[in-house]
Amino acid sequence: MAHGALGKAQLICSSSHIALPNQSIKGKQQVEIEFSVMNIVHGWYASHDLGACIFSLYHQFYKLIATDDGCDKNNDEVIFMLLRNAWYVAAWSSEIPQSAFLARTLLNIPVTLWRDTAGKVIAFEDRCCHRGAPLSKGRLEGDSVRCMYHGLRFDRSGACVEIPGQDRIPPQAKVRTFPIVEKHKWVWIWMGDASLADESQIPDTHWLDDPEWRSLQGYTHYATNYLLIADNLLDLAHLPYVHPTTLGGDEAYAACIPEVKKLPNGVRVTRWGEGIKPAPFVQKVKNYPGSVDRWNIYDFVLPGIFLMDSGMQPTGHGAKEGKRVDAAEFRSTQALTPETDTSTHYFFAQPHNFSLDQPEVTVAIHEQVITAFKEDSEMIHAQDHSLNLMPDFKMIPIGADAALSYFRWLVAKAYKAEQAEKNPVQIQEASHG
């Protein structure tokens, strides 16, 4: 097992492998790292020193990618990398009525969402092409939108079809539109190259309207960069400490070593707690007299979608082998959508498949989740404030950072690729500068 100098030769642990063939990772060099390391975890955590080296490599390579585009000051700073070519949740379906606008800033772009006469959701950039007035302050006229500053009218494609007092309409008189898909109570939007918008890439969230599951709609707003929230979701070791009376409970759960597996567009985390105390929020609706086996199995995929199979049941009934007996099961469904570089829309629901005929149970679960997310918000906003006071602060990676470190690397890699597609000449010149 080699613990050699950072950035050189190879680091090998069991079946995990990271290689930087005789290259220093200082400066703006082209470096490729094989991250099959994410396929094993237990051996990785077994050696603290090696784990620290691995995470240092993650952070160094992450920094290398980011600084190539001039978007990061140091490797631990939250960076403003907003992927455009991805599906984001823009709203709950219920937020967009038939006869009004929903104005919302998404990825630093003002957007107005509205429905045509057939009920289909339309997304316009919320700026009239004439003087930049918000179209959300305009008027719906059937399948068109009237700007209430100077009266320009736009059809559902965004083309201007009327200018009061003017017969000729300039061909460039149009507003930008965005691909929209309404599916399972969420309205998905594509903010990048419209030709790349593939509806099949939208994650499955059918639990939101599946009759075998019950949930209520949730939304909260963060005044922080979305990556800090992603970090929180990717490390559930915080549950017993941030949420002792809601989602957390037994501190023994924090010591449970997760299995981390890389996905093409994200990461899968599997965490089991066996023979531990049940979480308080479950005890309020489904009381367990003794210990339980608890699981959290979730995918966190680009650009920031969290899909989790979680639950608990009495210890010793074979939950780990797939036998779910007297189980409290959930399908937590969450989405992070950057509003700006420093603010985030957070959509969430906690579908459950028990006590379906008791709406009070659904309400109780939802209220507990809201309480827990307020606890998250307080901690993350406090963390953000602390980091902003000391921009040069260096985070020290620990074993629990496996998933979040990989996800940050994945975001940086995707961002760099997206920028290269937009301006290949500029990127190529920068890499050789």
Secondary structure, 3 states (H helix, E strand, C coil): CCCCCCCCCEEEECCEEEECCCCCCCCCCCCCCCCHHHHCCHHHHHCHHHHHHHHHHHHHHHHHHHHHCCCCCCCCCCCCCCCCCCEEEEEEHHHCCCCCCEEEEECCEEEEEEECCCCCEEEEECCCCCCCCCHHHCEEECCEEECCCCCCEEECCCEEEEECCECCCCCCCECCECCEEEECCEEEEECCCHHHCCHHHCCCCHHHCCCCCECCCEEEEECCCHHHHHHHHHCHHHHHHHCCCCCCCCHHHHHCCCEEEEECCEEEEEEEEEEECCCHHHHCCCCCCCCEEEEEEEEEECCCEEEEEEEEEECCCCHHHCCCCCCEEEEEEEEEEEEECCEEEEEEECCECCCCCCHHHHHHHHHHHHHHHHHHHHHHHHHHHHHHHCCCCCCCCCHHHHHHHHHHHHHHHHHHHHHHHHCHHHHHHHHCC
